Amino acid sequence: MITALIYASLVDFLEKRGIIQNRPFDEKLCSDACLEDLDDSAVREFVREARDKRQFPLKVQTPMTEVLTHLGLLRDNQLTNAAILLFGRHPQQFIPCAEVKCMHFHGTKIQRPAPF
């Protein structure tokens, strides 16, 4: 009985410290990052494109915090890993293995090897 209580307490402690994650990687808070680490022009360009192509409801002049909140990239006034990966000036500073890989396929089926 006492072991189960200690275990539950330890899990709770580790979750609060962010050591144990109960969310996907992209939703995890990037505790060292702040709004100044994001590229404001990249956020505005995203809003501009999203408005043109898929009727995004926010305007280009919308404050960055509102855009990020709308996209689910800001939680408890902290940036998520997804925010850093999408709009960060230097994402490798916070996520050393950050690298975007794009693949081009002819058609709708994924085929290996992929034509580049």
Phi and psi restraints in degrees (value plus and minus 20) as a CYANA .aco file:
   2 ILE   PHI     -85.5   -45.5
   2 ILE   PSI     -54.5   -14.5
   3 THR   PHI     -82.4   -42.4
   3 THR   PSI     -62.8   -22.8
   4 ALA   PHI     -83.8   -43.8
   4 ALA   PSI     -60.0   -20.0
   5 LEU   PHI     -86.8   -46.8
   5 LEU   PSI     -61.7   -21.7
   6 ILE   PHI     -85.1   -45.1
   6 ILE   PSI     -63.1   -23.1
   7 TYR   PHI     -80.0   -40.0
   7 TYR   PSI     -67.5   -27.5
   8 ALA   PHI     -81.8   -41.8
   8 ALA   PSI     -60.2   -20.2
   9 SER   PHI     -85.9   -45.9
   9 SER   PSI     -61.1   -21.1
  10 LEU   PHI     -85.0   -45.0
  10 LEU   PSI     -63.8   -23.8
  11 VAL   PHI     -81.0   -41.0
  11 VAL   PSI     -64.9   -24.9
  12 ASP   PHI     -79.9   -39.9
  12 ASP   PSI     -64.8   -24.8
  13 PHE   PHI     -80.6   -40.6
  13 PHE   PSI     -67.0   -27.0
  14 LEU   PHI     -87.8   -47.8
  14 LEU   PSI     -54.4   -14.4
  15 GLU   PHI     -85.8   -45.8
  15 GLU   PSI     -63.3   -23.3
  16 LYS   PHI     -85.0   -45.0
  16 LYS   PSI     -51.2   -11.2
  17 ARG   PHI    -102.5   -62.5
  17 ARG   PSI     -27.3    12.7
  18 GLY   PHI      60.9   100.9
  18 GLY   PSI      -9.1    30.9
  19 ILE   PHI     -98.1   -58.1
  19 ILE   PSI     -60.8   -20.8
  20 ILE   PHI    -119.0   -79.0
  20 ILE   PSI     109.4   149.4
  21 GLN   PHI    -123.9   -83.9
  21 GLN   PSI     112.1   152.1
  22 ASN   PHI    -133.7   -93.7
  22 ASN   PSI      -2.6    37.4
  23 ARG   PHI    -148.8  -108.8
  23 ARG   PSI     139.7   179.7
  24 PRO   PHI     -83.0   -43.0
  24 PRO   PSI     138.0   178.0
  25 PHE   PHI     -72.7   -32.7
  25 PHE   PSI     -65.3   -25.3
  26 ASP   PHI     -87.4   -47.4
  26 ASP   PSI     -43.7    -3.7
  27 GLU   PHI    -108.7   -68.7
  27 GLU   PSI     -31.5     8.5
  28 LYS   PHI     -85.5   -45.5
  28 LYS   PSI     122.3   162.3
  29 LEU   PHI     -91.1   -51.1
  29 LEU   PSI     118.2   158.2
  30 CYS   PHI    -117.9   -77.9
  30 CYS   PSI      67.5   107.5
  31 SER   PHI     -81.4   -41.4
  31 SER   PSI     -47.2    -7.2
  32 ASP   PHI    -106.7   -66.7
  32 ASP   PSI     -30.6     9.4
  33 ALA   PHI    -111.0   -71.0
  33 ALA   PSI     131.3   171.3
  34 CYS   PHI    -155.3  -115.3
  34 CYS   PSI     152.8   192.8
  35 LEU   PHI     -77.6   -37.6
  35 LEU   PSI     -51.6   -11.6
  36 GLU   PHI     -86.0   -46.0
  36 GLU   PSI     -36.3     3.7
  37 ASP   PHI    -102.2   -62.2
  37 ASP   PSI     -26.2    13.8
  38 LEU   PHI    -116.6   -76.6
  38 LEU   PSI     133.6   173.6
  39 ASP   PHI    -112.0   -72.0
  39 ASP   PSI      83.6   123.6
  40 ASP   PHI     -77.8   -37.8
  40 ASP   PSI     -57.6   -17.6
  41 SER   PHI     -88.0   -48.0
  41 SER   PSI     -51.8   -11.8
  42 ALA   PHI     -88.1   -48.1
  42 ALA   PSI     -58.2   -18.2
  43 VAL   PHI     -85.0   -45.0
  43 VAL   PSI     -65.9   -25.9
  44 ARG   PHI     -82.3   -42.3
  44 ARG   PSI     -61.1   -21.1
  45 GLU   PHI     -83.8   -43.8
  45 GLU   PSI     -59.7   -19.7
  46 PHE   PHI     -80.5   -40.5
  46 PHE   PSI     -67.1   -27.1
  47 VAL   PHI     -81.5   -41.5
  47 VAL   PSI     -63.6   -23.6
  48 ARG   PHI     -78.6   -38.6
  48 ARG   PSI     -69.5   -29.5
  49 GLU   PHI     -84.2   -44.2
  49 GLU   PSI     -63.8   -23.8
  50 ALA   PHI     -85.0   -45.0
  50 ALA   PSI     -55.9   -15.9
  51 ARG   PHI     -86.3   -46.3
  51 ARG   PSI     -63.0   -23.0
  52 ASP   PHI     -87.9   -47.9
  52 ASP   PSI     -59.5   -19.5
  53 LYS   PHI    -118.5   -78.5
  53 LYS   PSI     -45.1    -5.1
  54 ARG   PHI    -164.9  -124.9
  54 ARG   PSI      11.4    51.4
  55 GLN   PHI      32.9    72.9
  55 GLN   PSI      25.0    65.0
  56 PHE   PHI     -79.2   -39.2
  56 PHE   PSI     112.5   152.5
  57 PRO   PHI     -95.8   -55.8
  57 PRO   PSI     -40.4    -0.4
  58 LEU   PHI    -107.8   -67.8
  58 LEU   PSI     131.4   171.4
  59 LYS   PHI    -108.0   -68.0
  59 LYS   PSI     140.6   180.6
  60 VAL   PHI     -79.9   -39.9
  60 VAL   PSI     -52.7   -12.7
  61 GLN   PHI    -102.0   -62.0
  61 GLN   PSI     -20.8    19.2
  62 THR   PHI     -80.6   -40.6
  62 THR   PSI     115.1   155.1
  63 PRO   PHI     -76.1   -36.1
  63 PRO   PSI     125.2   165.2
  64 MET   PHI     -75.5   -35.5
  64 MET   PSI     -60.2   -20.2
  65 THR   PHI     -81.6   -41.6
  65 THR   PSI     -57.0   -17.0
  66 GLU   PHI     -88.7   -48.7
  66 GLU   PSI     -61.0   -21.0
  67 VAL   PHI     -82.4   -42.4
  67 VAL   PSI     -67.7   -27.7
  68 LEU   PHI     -83.5   -43.5
  68 LEU   PSI     -60.6   -20.6
  69 THR   PHI     -83.6   -43.6
  69 THR   PSI     -64.5   -24.5
  70 HIS   PHI     -79.1   -39.1
  70 HIS   PSI     -58.0   -18.0
  71 LEU   PHI    -103.9   -63.9
  71 LEU   PSI     -23.9    16.1
  72 GLY   PHI      55.5    95.5
  72 GLY   PSI       5.4    45.4
  73 LEU   PHI    -122.4   -82.4
  73 LEU   PSI     -20.1    19.9
  74 LEU   PHI    -152.1  -112.1
  74 LEU   PSI     102.4   142.4
  75 ARG   PHI    -155.4  -115.4
  75 ARG   PSI     109.4   149.4
  76 ASP   PHI      34.9    74.9
  76 ASP   PSI      18.8    58.8
  77 ASN   PHI      40.8    80.8
  77 ASN   PSI       3.6    43.6
  78 GLN   PHI    -144.3  -104.3
  78 GLN   PSI     125.5   165.5
  79 LEU   PHI     -96.1   -56.1
  79 LEU   PSI     127.3   167.3
  80 THR   PHI    -112.2   -72.2
  80 THR   PSI     146.6   186.6
  81 ASN   PHI     -78.9   -38.9
  81 ASN   PSI     -56.3   -16.3
  82 ALA   PHI     -81.9   -41.9
  82 ALA   PSI     -59.5   -19.5
  83 ALA   PHI     -81.0   -41.0
  83 ALA   PSI     -63.1   -23.1
  84 ILE   PHI     -86.3   -46.3
  84 ILE   PSI     -62.2   -22.2
  85 LEU   PHI     -88.1   -48.1
  85 LEU   PSI     -56.1   -16.1
  86 LEU   PHI     -99.9   -59.9
  86 LEU   PSI     -64.5   -24.5
  87 PHE   PHI    -144.5  -104.5
  87 PHE   PSI     -14.7    25.3
  88 GLY   PHI     -90.4   -50.4
  88 GLY   PSI     123.3   163.3
  89 ARG   PHI     -87.7   -47.7
  89 ARG   PSI     -62.7   -22.7
  90 HIS   PHI    -158.2  -118.2
  90 HIS   PSI      55.7    95.7
  91 PRO   PHI     -80.7   -40.7
  91 PRO   PSI     -48.7    -8.7
  92 GLN   PHI     -84.8   -44.8
  92 GLN   PSI     -40.0     0.0
  93 GLN   PHI     -84.6   -44.6
  93 GLN   PSI     -52.3   -12.3
  94 PHE   PHI    -124.6   -84.6
  94 PHE   PSI     -51.8   -11.8
  95 ILE   PHI    -149.7  -109.7
  95 ILE   PSI      69.8   109.8
  96 PRO   PHI     -74.5   -34.5
  96 PRO   PSI     -49.2    -9.2
  97 CYS   PHI    -113.2   -73.2
  97 CYS   PSI      -6.3    33.7
  98 ALA   PHI     -86.7   -46.7
  98 ALA   PSI     101.6   141.6
  99 GLU   PHI    -176.3  -136.3
  99 GLU   PSI     111.5   151.5
 100 VAL   PHI    -116.9   -76.9
 100 VAL   PSI     107.1   147.1
 101 LYS   PHI    -136.0   -96.0
 101 LYS   PSI     109.1   149.1
 102 CYS   PHI    -136.0   -96.0
 102 CYS   PSI     121.3   161.3
 103 MET   PHI    -145.3  -105.3
 103 MET   PSI     125.8   165.8
 104 HIS   PHI    -137.4   -97.4
 104 HIS   PSI     107.0   147.0
 105 PHE   PHI    -141.4  -101.4
 105 PHE   PSI     127.1   167.1
 106 HIS   PHI    -110.5   -70.5
 106 HIS   PSI      85.2   125.2
 107 GLY   PHI      86.3   126.3
 107 GLY   PSI    -183.3  -143.3
 108 THR   PHI    -126.7   -86.7
 108 THR   PSI     -21.9    18.1
 109 LYS   PHI    -126.5   -86.5
 109 LYS   PSI     119.0   159.0
 110 ILE   PHI     -97.1   -57.1
 110 ILE   PSI     104.1   144.1
 111 GLN   PHI    -147.1  -107.1
 111 GLN   PSI     121.4   161.4
 112 ARG   PHI    -129.7   -89.7
 112 ARG   PSI     121.5   161.5
 113 PRO   PHI     -89.9   -49.9
 113 PRO   PSI     129.4   169.4
 114 ALA   PHI    -100.8   -60.8
 114 ALA   PSI     115.4   155.4
 115 PRO   PHI     -93.8   -53.8
 115 PRO   PSI     114.6   154.6
